[in-house]
Amino acid sequence: MNWEEYIQMWDNASIQLVDIRQLVISSRGTQQYLLPANGFIYVVQGQGTIWLDGSIHIFERFYLLHAGKGSSISFEVGQDEVTYYYILYRGSMSAKASKEILKVYHLNNPFQLHYACRPLAPVLLYRHVDSMYEEWNRRQILERFHVKILFYQFVYTLVQQLKLQGVASKETDMVEEIIQYIHEHFNVSISLESLAERWNYSIQYLSRQFKHRTGRSPIEYVIQARMAKAKELIIRTDATTQEIALSVGYSDGFYFARLFKKQVGMTPGQYKKKVKESLGGSDSPWQGFVSSMGKNASSCYIIDDNHYQLKTEGDRHMLKGTRSKIALTLMLCFTLILAACTNGNSSRNSNQGSAGGNSNHSAESVQNTSSNEAKENTGMRKISTVMGEVNVPEHPKRVVVDWDLGPVLAVGVTPVGASSTQMNFADFLKPYLPDTVQDIGLDGSISYEKVLDLSPDVIITWNKDAYVNYSKIAPTVVFDTSQYSTIPEEITAMGDILGRQDEAQKWIEDFEKRKEAARSKIKNVIPKDATISIVDYVTVDKFLMVIGNSGERGGRAAYDILGLNPTQKVKSEIIDKKEDRVEVSWETVNDYVGDYVIVLKVDGKEPPKLPVTWTSLNAVKNHHVIEIEMKKYFAADSFSSLLQAEDIADKITKLAVTAK
């Protein structure tokens, strides 16, 4: 650069100051914008990385950069907060300038030049900048005029230093090359070993240099680059979590989702929802929400000079160590959301490891620092389950249950999420189920992402096959009711799982009282030796379904709680064989139906035309038929079964009164 020509152009230019600001970016924060005018950026404290139109600048304290209007600026801050000034100005060449100056100006506009340096006398420049900033914010005409004089002194001092040290074409060093490599290869396995081998340095030296220059380890930088790209895909596409995970270098979608939440502070689904809600009907709905990590980051600031200047009115000082508001709304739009990508906990690797796509061997697989581990282990206890020992919270507050909803409610816990199959077909539980309980999907097609969105403390499942996926989200307990021979044992077990032993004992005491009350209600209504059957001819085709005592469709309520007698066939072929139910032909129905029959019905569904083998049954002819609703009797859990038993007792009593 010919500094003589450069200063000649400044001497013949018309300069108008636009704004002077001091800004602070919190540690591990990010910030990005388009320069609305030509400007100097002077970093006086902190370290990190600046991307200027795709060019990397790794800075420490006292780093100066110049860029033209419309340039894309992205800051990535290291471990300490960064304080910097920017001085925005408009420059145009005077019409009175000589032809030679005008020719040079058109060939090499000084106001659009990109250059950066570490000044030889940084404190002197700092004094100029700080003085300009102080007087600019007094907003008096005389002070503003003086600021223009100070600005020329600043440019003069800067050019003196640049001329002495020279500002040649910037050579990319090792750290800058590594950063460039990470942004180009974030979707493949990257480890400290592979980086050290590629650049022919030891792991220790490379890691130390990288962290010294950027404030982050290489693996931390890889993770954050991946999260930035993931955020872009989340808000700009309808890709699934698994698809996004694969595209940013993770083979396991559940692991990616957990890591995303750790880094961003919310799950991918929550992040997408928050962005949509925040932006509403914006014409450019995703603009500004993509992280500034990387040279292709989107910009989010208006560059119209007049509009920009209007927004600067009423500004306050923003000094180091304070959290004063900045009225320059355009320069700060969405910064807090962008900063979320680095406010999470950093990841570590016990062996300096990899940030590759295989989560079992990645650096992120050891995610917690020792302090975090201690925090996570506080208040945890170990319980024995069918899947082995599991660490669960002492008193979990956010419980997700995919099936056995009743026992959870019985011990006084309202889950944050439950299967819609249970919520829709366990009608007796609805009075105990507030609207705040979220639907996690139908049984057999549970949405793991919805479960993740709920941030559960513990997950209760019946499904051993789902255990692996659930346990990636939160501590998971397989609640196998076949392990418990009685309802009190079942409730006691749930109380132990959820740390609600006292509540479980109180429910059991109440259960025993209510069970005896229901039995007493029917004791003198039907003969002691009378038999009863439960059948379903609405949900099956051409057959009759006979129910055992497994619980579903009222079996547990009738046989176990009320103590009603099954027929011999039901006992030998269903109950003794521990079957849930059997389908029998209409021709053999008389072998299974007893003195009384409970018939399941489904609202809105007409029963089939009943054959003579049904209408000729003694129970039917004697009007000993009790109808129950499938939606109330589908559930088989202990709490539902108690409520079902009380309902059956009421119906039997009513039937006896009607018969008289």
C-alpha positions in Angstrom: 0.0 0.0 0.0 1.3 3.4 -1.0 0.8 5.4 2.2 1.7 8.7 0.5 -1.2 8.3 -2.0 -3.4 7.1 0.9 -3.0 10.2 3.0 -3.3 12.4 -0.1 -6.7 11.0 -0.7 -7.7 11.6 2.9 -6.4 15.1 2.6 -8.7 15.7 -0.5 -11.7 13.8 1.0 -14.9 15.1 2.5 -15.5 13.2 5.8 -18.6 12.9 7.9 -18.6 11.0 11.1 -21.6 8.7 11.6 -21.2 7.2 15.0 -18.6 6.2 17.6 -19.4 3.4 20.1 -17.8 1.3 22.7 -19.2 -2.2 22.8 -18.7 -5.2 25.1 -19.2 -8.8 24.2 -19.5 -11.3 27.0 -17.1 -14.2 27.3 -17.8 -17.0 24.7 -20.3 -14.7 23.1 -20.8 -13.9 19.5 -21.9 -10.8 17.5 -22.4 -10.1 13.9 -23.5 -7.3 11.6 -23.1 -5.5 8.3 -21.2 -2.3 8.6 -23.7 0.5 7.7 -20.8 2.8 6.9 -17.0 2.7 6.5 -15.4 2.1 9.8 -12.5 1.4 12.1 -12.8 -1.3 14.7 -10.4 -1.2 17.6 -10.3 -4.0 20.1 -8.7 -2.9 23.3 -9.4 -5.9 25.6 -10.0 -9.6 25.2 -9.3 -12.2 22.5 -11.1 -14.1 19.9 -11.7 -14.3 16.2 -13.1 -11.8 13.7 -14.5 -12.9 10.3 -14.4 -10.0 7.8 -16.1 -10.9 4.6 -14.8 -14.5 4.9 -11.3 -13.5 6.0 -10.1 -14.7 9.4 -8.5 -12.3 11.9 -7.4 -13.8 15.2 -7.1 -10.9 17.7 -5.8 -10.1 21.1 -5.9 -6.8 22.9 -5.1 -3.8 20.8 -6.1 -5.0 17.4 -7.2 -2.6 14.7 -9.2 -3.3 11.6 -10.6 -1.1 8.8 -13.5 -2.2 6.5 -15.8 -0.5 4.0 -19.5 0.0 4.1 -21.5 -3.3 3.7 -18.7 -5.5 5.0 -19.8 -8.5 7.0 -18.3 -8.5 10.5 -18.6 -11.5 12.9 -17.0 -11.7 16.3 -16.4 -15.0 18.2 -15.2 -14.2 21.7 -12.9 -16.4 23.9 -12.8 -16.9 27.6 -12.7 -13.3 28.6 -15.1 -10.5 27.5 -14.1 -8.3 24.7 -14.2 -4.5 24.7 -13.9 -2.7 21.4 -14.7 0.7 19.8 -16.0 1.3 16.3 -15.8 4.6 14.5 -18.2 4.8 11.5 -17.8 7.5 8.9 -18.7 8.4 5.3 -16.0 9.5 2.9 -16.2 11.0 -0.5 -13.7 12.6 -2.8 -13.8 16.4 -3.3 -14.7 17.5 -6.8 -11.7 19.9 -6.6 -9.2 17.1 -6.3 -6.7 16.7 -9.1 -7.2 14.2 -11.9 -4.3 12.2 -10.6 -5.9 11.9 -7.1 -9.3 11.1 -8.5 -7.7 8.4 -10.7 -6.0 6.8 -7.7 -9.2 7.1 -5.7 -11.3 5.3 -8.3 -8.7 2.6 -8.6 -8.1 2.1 -4.9 -10.9 3.7 -2.7 -9.2 4.2 0.7 -12.6 4.2 2.5 -13.3 0.6 1.2 -9.9 -0.9 1.9 -9.6 -3.8 4.2 -6.6 -3.9 6.5 -5.7 -5.0 10.0 -2.7 -4.6 12.3 -1.5 -4.6 15.8 -0.4 -1.0 16.3 3.1 -0.1 17.4 1.9 2.4 19.9 -1.6 1.0 20.8 -2.1 3.2 23.9 -1.6 6.4 21.9 -4.4 5.3 19.5 -6.5 4.2 22.5 -6.3 7.7 23.9 -7.4 9.2 20.6 -10.3 6.8 20.3 -11.5 7.1 23.9 -11.4 10.9 23.7 -13.5 10.8 20.5 -15.9 8.5 22.2 -16.3 10.7 25.3 -16.9 13.9 23.4 -19.1 12.3 20.8 -21.5 11.2 23.5 -21.9 14.7 24.9 -23.8 15.4 21.7 -23.1 19.1 21.8 -22.3 20.8 18.5 -18.9 22.1 19.6 -17.8 18.7 20.9 -19.0 17.0 17.8 -16.9 19.5 15.7 -13.9 18.7 18.0 -14.4 15.0 17.5 -13.9 15.5 13.7 -10.5 17.1 14.5 -9.6 14.2 16.8 -10.6 11.8 14.1 -8.1 13.3 11.7 -5.5 13.1 14.4 -6.4 9.4 14.9 -6.0 8.7 11.1 -2.7 10.7 11.0 -1.3 8.7 14.0 -2.5 5.4 12.5 -1.0 6.1 9.1 2.3 7.0 10.8 2.4 3.7 12.5 1.2 1.7 9.5 3.9 3.4 7.4 6.6 2.4 9.9 5.5 -1.2 10.3 4.0 -1.8 6.9 0.8 -3.6 6.3 1.6 -6.3 3.7 -0.8 -8.9 2.5 -1.7 -10.9 5.6 -0.2 -14.3 5.7 -2.5 -17.0 7.1 -0.9 -18.7 10.2 -1.4 -22.2 11.6 -4.4 -21.2 13.9 -6.2 -19.4 11.0 -5.6 -22.4 8.7 -7.0 -24.7 11.3 -10.1 -22.5 11.8 -10.6 -22.5 8.0 -10.2 -26.2 7.9 -12.8 -26.7 10.6 -15.4 -24.7 8.8 -14.8 -26.6 5.6 -14.8 -30.1 7.2 -17.1 -29.8 10.3 -19.2 -32.7 9.0 -16.4 -35.3 9.2 -14.4 -36.6 12.1 -11.9 -34.1 13.5 -9.6 -34.9 16.4 -6.6 -33.2 18.0 -4.5 -36.1 16.7 -5.6 -35.6 13.1 -5.0 -31.8 13.3 -1.6 -32.2 14.9 -0.6 -34.7 12.2 -1.9 -32.5 9.4 0.0 -29.4 10.6 3.0 -31.4 11.9 2.9 -30.1 15.5 2.5 -31.9 18.8 -1.0 -32.1 20.2 0.1 -30.1 23.3 1.6 -27.3 21.3 -1.2 -27.1 18.7 -3.9 -27.1 21.4 -2.0 -24.5 23.5 -1.5 -22.1 20.6 -5.1 -22.5 19.4 -6.6 -21.8 22.8 -4.2 -18.9 23.4 -5.2 -17.2 20.2 -9.0 -18.0 20.2 -9.8 -18.6 23.9 -11.2 -22.1 23.0 -9.8 -25.5 22.5 -9.9 -26.9 18.9 -12.5 -29.4 19.9 -14.7 -26.8 21.5 -14.4 -24.8 18.3 -15.5 -27.8 16.2 -18.5 -28.3 18.4 -19.6 -24.7 18.2 -19.1 -24.6 14.5 -21.3 -27.7 14.1 -23.9 -26.2 16.4 -24.0 -23.0 14.3 -24.6 -25.0 11.1 -27.2 -27.1 12.9 -29.0 -24.0 14.0 -29.1 -22.8 10.4 -30.6 -26.2 9.2 -33.1 -26.2 12.1 -34.6 -22.8 11.3 -34.3 -22.9 7.5 -35.4 -26.4 6.7 -37.8 -29.1 8.0 -35.0 -31.7 8.3 -35.4 -34.2 11.1 -33.0 -34.2 14.1 -31.3 -37.3 12.8 -30.8 -35.8 9.3 -29.3 -32.6 10.9 -27.1 -34.7 13.1 -25.7 -36.6 10.1 -25.1 -33.4 8.2 -23.0 -31.9 10.9 -21.0 -34.9 11.7 -22.9 -36.9 14.3 -24.2 -40.4 13.6 -26.4 -40.5 16.6 -29.4 -38.1 16.5 -30.1 -38.5 20.3 -26.5 -37.7 21.2 -26.6 -34.7 18.9 -29.9 -33.4 20.4 -28.4 -33.7 23.9 -25.2 -31.9 22.9 -27.3 -29.2 21.1 -29.3 -28.6 24.3 -26.1 -28.4 26.4 -24.6 -25.9 24.0 -27.6 -23.8 23.1 -29.7 -24.1 26.3 -32.7 -25.7 24.6 -33.5 -28.7 22.4 -33.6 -28.4 18.6 -37.4 -28.5 18.7 -37.5 -25.8 21.4 -35.0 -23.7 19.4 -37.1 -23.8 16.2 -40.3 -23.0 18.1 -38.7 -20.1 19.8 -37.4 -18.6 16.6 -40.8 -18.9 14.9 -42.5 -17.3 17.9 -40.0 -14.5 18.1 -40.1 -13.6 14.4 -43.8 -14.1 13.7 -44.7 -12.7 10.4 -41.3 -11.3 9.4 -40.6 -11.0 5.7 -37.2 -12.5 6.4 -38.0 -15.0 9.2 -34.6 -16.6 9.6 -32.4 -13.6 9.0 -30.1 -13.0 12.0 -30.8 -16.2 13.9 -28.0 -18.2 12.3 -24.8 -18.1 14.4 -21.9 -15.9 13.4 -19.6 -18.9 13.4 -18.0 -19.1 10.0 -17.4 -17.1 6.9 -20.9 -17.8 5.5 -22.8 -16.5 8.4 -25.9 -14.5 7.6 -26.0 -10.9 8.4 -28.9 -9.2 10.1 -28.3 -5.5 10.2 -29.8 -2.7 8.0 -27.2 -0.8 6.1 -29.3 2.2 5.0 -27.4 5.2 6.3 -30.3 7.4 7.1 -32.3 4.7 8.9 -29.2 3.7 10.9 -28.5 7.2 12.0 -32.1 7.6 13.2 -31.7 4.6 15.4 -28.7 6.0 17.2 -30.6 8.7 19.0 -30.9 8.3 22.7 -27.9 6.0 23.1 -26.2 5.4 26.4 -22.6 4.6 27.3 -21.7 0.9 27.4 -18.6 0.7 29.6 -16.6 -2.4 30.5 -18.0 -4.3 33.4 -21.6 -3.0 33.0 -24.7 -4.3 31.3 -26.0 -0.9 30.2 -28.5 -1.0 27.4 -27.5 0.0 23.9 -30.0 1.9 22.0 -28.5 1.0 18.6 -31.2 -1.7 18.1 -29.9 -2.5 14.6 -26.5 -3.4 15.9 -27.8 -5.7 18.6 -30.8 -7.4 17.0 -30.9 -11.0 18.0 -27.4 -10.9 19.7 -28.7 -12.5 22.8 -30.1 -15.5 20.9 -26.9 -15.8 18.9 -24.9 -15.7 22.1 -26.8 -18.8 23.3 -24.7 -21.0 21.1 -21.7 -20.5 23.3 -23.2 -20.0 26.7 -23.6 -23.7 27.3 -21.0 -25.9 29.0 -17.9 -26.7 27.1 -17.1 -30.2 26.1 -14.0 -32.1 27.1 -12.2 -35.3 26.1 -10.4 -37.4 28.6 -7.7 -38.3 26.1 -7.6 -35.0 24.1 -10.0 -37.0 21.8 -12.0 -36.6 18.6 -14.9 -34.5 17.5 -15.9 -37.0 14.9 -19.3 -38.4 13.9 -19.1 -41.5 16.1 -20.4 -40.3 19.5 -18.8 -43.3 21.2 -15.3 -42.0 20.4 -15.9 -38.3 20.2 -14.5 -35.6 22.3 -18.0 -34.5 23.2 -18.7 -37.9 24.8 -17.0 -36.6 27.9 -19.0 -33.5 28.2 -19.0 -32.4 31.8 -16.3 -30.7 33.8 -15.7 -32.0 37.2 -17.8 -29.2 38.7 -20.7 -30.1 36.4 -20.4 -33.8 37.3 -20.5 -33.0 41.0 -23.6 -30.9 40.4 -25.4 -33.6 38.4 -24.6 -36.2 40.9 -26.0 -34.1 43.8 -29.3 -35.6 45.1 -29.0 -38.8 43.0 -29.6 -42.3 44.2 -29.1 -45.7 42.8 -32.1 -48.1 42.4 -32.3 -51.6 41.0 -34.5 -52.2 37.9 -35.0 -55.0 35.4 -32.4 -53.3 33.3 -29.8 -53.1 36.1 -28.9 -50.4 38.5 -30.0 -46.8 37.5 -29.1 -43.5 39.0 -32.2 -41.4 39.5 -32.9 -38.0 41.3 -33.9 -38.2 44.9 -37.1 -36.4 44.2 -37.7 -35.9 40.4 -39.9 -33.1 39.5 -40.1 -33.6 35.7 -41.4 -37.1 35.0 -42.3 -38.5 31.6 -44.2 -41.7 31.4 -45.1 -43.6 28.3 -47.6 -46.1 29.7 -48.2 -46.6 33.4 -49.7 -43.3 34.1 -51.9 -44.4 37.0 -49.1 -45.4 39.5 -47.3 -42.1 38.8 -50.4 -40.1 39.7 -51.1 -42.4 42.6 -47.9 -41.3 44.4 -48.7 -37.7 43.9 -46.6 -36.9 40.8 -48.1 -35.0 37.9 -45.9 -35.9 34.8 -44.8 -33.3 32.4 -45.4 -35.7 29.5 -47.4 -38.9 28.8 -48.5 -41.1 25.9 -51.7 -39.9 24.2 -52.8 -43.6 24.1 -53.0 -43.5 27.9 -54.4 -40.0 28.1 -57.1 -40.8 25.6 -58.0 -44.2 26.8 -57.7 -43.8 30.5 -60.8 -41.7 31.1 -61.0 -42.4 34.8 -57.7 -40.6 35.2 -58.6 -37.4 33.4 -59.8 -35.6 36.6 -56.3 -36.2 38.0 -54.6 -35.1 34.8 -54.1 -31.3 34.3 -53.9 -29.7 30.8 -50.2 -29.0 31.4 -49.3 -32.7 30.7 -47.8 -32.8 27.2 -48.6 -35.5 24.6 -45.4 -37.4 23.6 -47.2 -39.5 21.0 -49.1 -42.8 20.6 -47.8 -46.0 22.1 -45.5 -47.6 19.5 -44.7 -44.2 17.9 -43.4 -42.1 20.8 -41.7 -38.9 19.7 -38.2 -39.0 21.3 -37.7 -35.3 20.3 -40.9 -34.4 22.2 -39.6 -36.2 25.2 -36.3 -34.4 24.9 -38.1 -31.1 24.6 -39.7 -31.7 28.0 -36.3 -31.9 29.8 -37.3 -34.8 32.0 -35.6 -35.7 35.3 -36.6 -39.3 34.9 -38.5 -41.4 32.3 -40.8 -44.3 33.2 -41.4 -46.8 30.4 -42.9 -50.3 30.0 -40.8 -50.8 26.8 -37.4 -52.5 27.2 -36.7 -52.0 23.5 -37.0 -48.2 24.0 -34.8 -48.1 27.0 -31.6 -47.4 25.1 -33.0 -44.4 23.3 -34.8 -43.1 26.4 -31.7 -43.4 28.5 -29.8 -41.0 26.2 -32.3 -38.3 27.2 -32.6 -38.9 30.9 -32.4 -41.6 33.6 -34.8 -44.2 32.6 -36.6 -46.9 34.6 -38.4 -49.8 32.9 -41.5 -50.3 35.1 -42.4 -54.0 34.5 -45.7 -54.7 36.3 -45.3 -58.4 35.8 -42.7 -58.2 38.6 -45.4 -57.3 41.1 -48.1 -59.8 42.2 -50.3 -57.2 43.9 -51.4 -53.6 43.4 -49.8 -52.5 46.7 -46.5 -53.9 45.6 -46.8 -52.0 42.3 -47.5 -48.7 44.0 -44.7 -49.3 46.5 -42.3 -49.8 43.7 -43.4 -46.6 42.0 -43.0 -44.7 45.3 -39.4 -46.0 45.5 -38.6 -45.0 42.0 -40.0 -41.4 42.4 -38.9 -40.9 46.0 -42.5 -40.8 47.1 -42.6 -43.6 49.7 -44.9 -41.8 52.1 -47.3 -40.9 49.4 -47.3 -44.4 48.1 -48.1 -45.8 51.6 -51.0 -43.4 52.0 -52.5 -44.4 48.7 -52.2 -48.1 49.5 -54.0 -47.5 52.8 -56.8 -45.6 51.0 -56.9 -48.4 48.3 -57.5 -51.1 50.9 -60.4 -49.1 52.4 -62.0 -48.4 49.0 -61.5 -52.0 47.8 -63.4 -53.3 50.9 -66.1 -50.7 50.4 -66.6 -51.7 46.8 -66.8 -55.4 47.7 -69.2 -54.7 50.5 -71.5 -52.9 48.0 -72.0 -56.0 45.8 -71.8 -58.6 48.6 -75.5 -58.9 49.0 -76.5 -57.9 45.5 -75.3 -61.0 43.5 -75.0 -64.6 44.8 -71.6 -65.5 46.3 -71.0 -68.3 43.8 -72.2 -66.4 40.7 -69.7 -66.2 37.8 -69.0 -63.2 35.6 -67.3 -62.8 32.3 -66.0 -59.8 30.3 -66.4 -59.8 26.6 -65.6 -57.5 23.6 -67.4 -58.1 20.3 -67.0 -54.5 19.0 -63.3 -54.3 18.3 -63.0 -57.8 16.8 -64.3 -59.2 13.6 -66.4 -62.5 13.5 -65.2 -63.5 16.9 -65.9 -62.8 20.6 -63.0 -61.6 22.8 -63.1 -62.9 26.3 -61.0 -61.0 28.9 -58.9 -62.4 31.7 -57.6 -60.7 34.8 -54.6 -59.0 33.2 -56.1 -55.6 33.7 -57.1 -54.3 30.3 -60.8 -53.9 29.6 -61.7 -54.3 33.3 -60.3 -57.7 34.0 -58.1 -56.6 36.9 -61.0 -54.5 38.4 -63.5 -57.4 38.3 -61.4 -60.4 39.2 -58.6 -59.0 41.4 -60.1 -56.0 43.2 -63.8 -57.0 43.4 -63.0 -60.7 43.8 -65.7 -61.8 41.3 -65.7 -65.3 40.1 -64.6 -66.2 36.5 -66.1 -69.2 34.7 -64.1 -72.4 34.6 -63.1 -71.9 31.0 -62.0 -68.3 31.6 -60.0 -69.5 34.6 -58.3 -72.5 33.0 -57.7 -71.1 29.5 -57.0 -67.4 30.3 -56.2 -66.6 33.9 -54.2 -69.8 34.8 -52.2 -69.5 31.6 -51.6 -65.8 32.3 -53.1 -64.8 29.0 -54.7 -61.4 28.5 -57.6 -62.6 26.5 -58.7 -65.1 23.9 -60.8 -65.0 20.8 -63.5 -67.6 20.6 -66.1 -68.4 18.0 -69.7 -67.6 18.5 -70.6 -71.3 18.5 -68.6 -71.8 21.8 -69.7 -68.6 23.6 -71.8 -70.5 26.1 -68.6 -72.1 27.5 -67.1 -68.8 28.5 -70.0 -66.6 29.5 -71.1 -66.9 33.1 -74.2 -65.8 35.1 -73.3 -62.1 34.5 -71.6 -60.6 31.6 -69.8 -57.3 31.2 -69.8 -56.0 27.6 -67.4 -53.4 26.3 -68.8 -50.8 24.0 -67.1 -48.1 21.9 -68.8 -44.8 21.4 -69.8 -44.2 17.8 -69.3 -47.8 16.7 -72.3 -50.0 16.2 -72.1 -53.6 17.6 -72.3 -56.5 15.1 -75.6 -58.4 14.5 -75.6 -60.8 17.5 -76.3 -64.4 16.7 -78.7 -66.6 18.5 -75.9 -68.3 20.5 -75.6 -64.9 22.2 -79.2 -64.0 22.6 -80.0 -67.4 24.1 -77.5 -67.0 26.9 -79.0 -67.1 30.4 -77.1 -63.9 31.3 -78.6 -62.1 28.3 -82.1 -63.5 28.9 -82.0 -62.6 32.6 -80.8 -59.1 31.8 -77.6 -59.6 33.7 -75.6 -57.6 31.1 -73.5 -54.7 32.2 -72.1 -52.3 29.6 -68.9 -50.4 30.1 -67.1 -47.9 27.9 -63.8 -48.9 26.2 -62.3 -45.4 26.8 -62.7 -45.8 30.5 -61.6 -49.5 30.7 -58.8 -49.7 28.3 -56.1 -48.8 30.9 -54.8 -51.6 33.1 -52.8 -49.7 35.7 -53.5 -49.9 39.4 -55.1 -46.5 39.9 -57.4 -46.9 36.8 -58.3 -50.5 38.0 -59.4 -49.2 41.4 -61.7 -46.6 39.7 -63.0 -49.2 37.3 -63.8 -51.6 40.2 -65.8 -48.8 41.9 -67.7 -48.1 38.7 -68.5 -51.9 38.1 -69.7 -52.1 41.7 -72.0 -49.2 41.1 -73.3 -50.7 37.9 -73.9 -54.1 39.5 -75.8 -52.4 42.3 -77.9 -50.4 39.9 -78.6 -53.6 37.8 -79.9 -55.4 40.9 -82.2 -52.4 41.8 -83.5 -52.3 38.2 -84.2 -56.1 38.2 -86.3 -55.7 41.3 
